Amino acid sequence: MSKSEKRQAFKNVGSSWFSLATNVVVGVLLSPFILHHLGDAAFGIWVLIFSITGYYGLFDLGIRSSIVRFVSKYAAVQDSENLARVINTSFGIYSVIGAIAMLVTILGSMYVDSVFRIPTEFFGVARWLLLIVGASVAIGFPLGVFGGILEGLQRFDVLNWTALGATLMRAAFIVVALKHGHGLLMVAIITTGMPLISTLIRAWIAMRQVRVPIGLRYIDKTTARAMANYSGLSFMIIISARLRFQTDEIVLGTMMSAAAITQFSIGARIVDYANDVVHGLAQIFVPLSSQSEAKGDMARLRKMLVVGNRACAFVILPITAVLILLGKALIEVWVGPRYVTQSYPVLVVLVLPFTLLLGQAASGRILIGTGKHRTFGIITLIEGFANVVLSVLLVRPLGVLGDAIGTAIPLTCTMLVFMPRHICRVLGVPVWTYLKHAYTLPIVVCTPMVISLFLMRRWFVPHRFLPLLLHLTVAGAVYGAGLLWLYLKDHAFRLDEAIALGTPVFAETNALRD
């Protein structure tokens, strides 16, 4: 990786984490504020509607991943003609998809109160809420092309800073609106309006970056076919992601109650924050791996696999330790003690398989970036359907916790049994060599922090913010000391020459593949 690529990677990851930190702080402060102003039922409806519209992502058909893939490829070789075709064809397809999404929203708003167990007094609110959120998603489809362009150009910093501005403005306006007596619909207008404004800013910046002509004559059938061949596989992954991570609230909404959604979402939201932290790091590997694959640089892809997943493990392992050992205190301080009993078990059940997923976050991105994600898509699709079936079967006897278990079991199987072997087979890496080099150091460095958390908890259990902050500070200091030691010893991201070059550690595997 060149110095300019490293500099851009640090800018991308740094801005992503800064934006995420802001989102976490805003979420931690804003969610209980909204919850206590709206009540459990209204907050549950809020989560339910956003879960429903989350399925609109299926309309994407994997096109966003095609935009990232082909923009990064054509921009690298300065092929402005094909770049114009990709951008214009994508915009045309997304415009049609947006119109379909709007039609679905209008139809869905007519029946949302009869499909889900929504209190009678919220019937009208639920309909308007779906219309507002659905319309913003529909408009976001064609405008999302410009975000894909920036991803393909590895300008995640632009995406992150614009998202940061939208987050801060959204939080400020929501607080003012709720304090002045406005309700759920005004919160929805603010929540959907700010991202649309930031998307328009991204569109202006993206077109200044690529400077390609816009017009109907650049909408090309051959380009659309090439994008469809790639995005069809990505579409399976999109479907599986919705089935894996966005069916829980819908299952609870149809089989239990809006209040049950709130209990589940508190634990799940904390896990989502951990997912966002790792995503901020892992997202850079899609365009990077796409460029490496185009150049036939397998050695760089192998190094990316080991170093990328090692970095992801360095991030997720301490987070997991904190969530398991201090999860009850986090929930109690965040939203109040009455939510701990139901939400903490959900948190624990979800965070364990998510740790396996996020510790291998670079693997999935490399498969997508290199276009070798067919088997990955099929397996995750099967997992998604298994998630739905298990959640439905377990929610009645076990309630909210059963829904979480239904998600955890298939996800654990995929991440333990399938992913390590598959990515190593694709890149020609011995599984044990990969696991040893990727995860030994993160586990070793995290162990002292886990011990310190155990000792601190035996000393006293935090129930308020300042004692909790003390626990987190001590744990962070211990983990930070370990990272500093690795940095000074130059071990953290240094691979053996054999791994970096693909020889001779991989010689036997490479010979078999050749």
Secondary structure by P-SEA (a helix, b strand, c coil): ccaaaaaaaaaaaaaaaaaaaaaaaaaaacaaaaaaaccaaaaaaaaaaaaaaccccccccaaaaaaaaaaaaaaaacaaaaaaaaaaaaaaaaaaaaaaaaaaaaaaaacccccccccccaaaaaaaaaaaaaaaaaaacccaaaaaaaaaacaaaaaaaaaaaaaaaaaaaaaaaaaacccaaaaaaaaaaaaaaaaaaaaaaaaaacccccccccccaaaaaaaaaaaaaaaaaaaaaaaaccaaaaaaaacccaaaaaaaaaaaaaaaaaaaaaaaaacaaaaaaaaaaaaccaaaaaaaaaaaaaaaaaccaaaaaaaaaaaaaaaaaccccccccccaaaaaaaaaaaaaaaaaaaaaaaaaaacccaaaaaaaaaaaaaaaaaaaaccccccaaaaaaaaaaaaaaaaccccaaaaaaaacccaaaaaaaccaaaaaaaaaaaaaaaaaaaacccccaaaaaaaaaaaaaaaaaaaaaaaaaccccccccccccccccaaaaaaaac
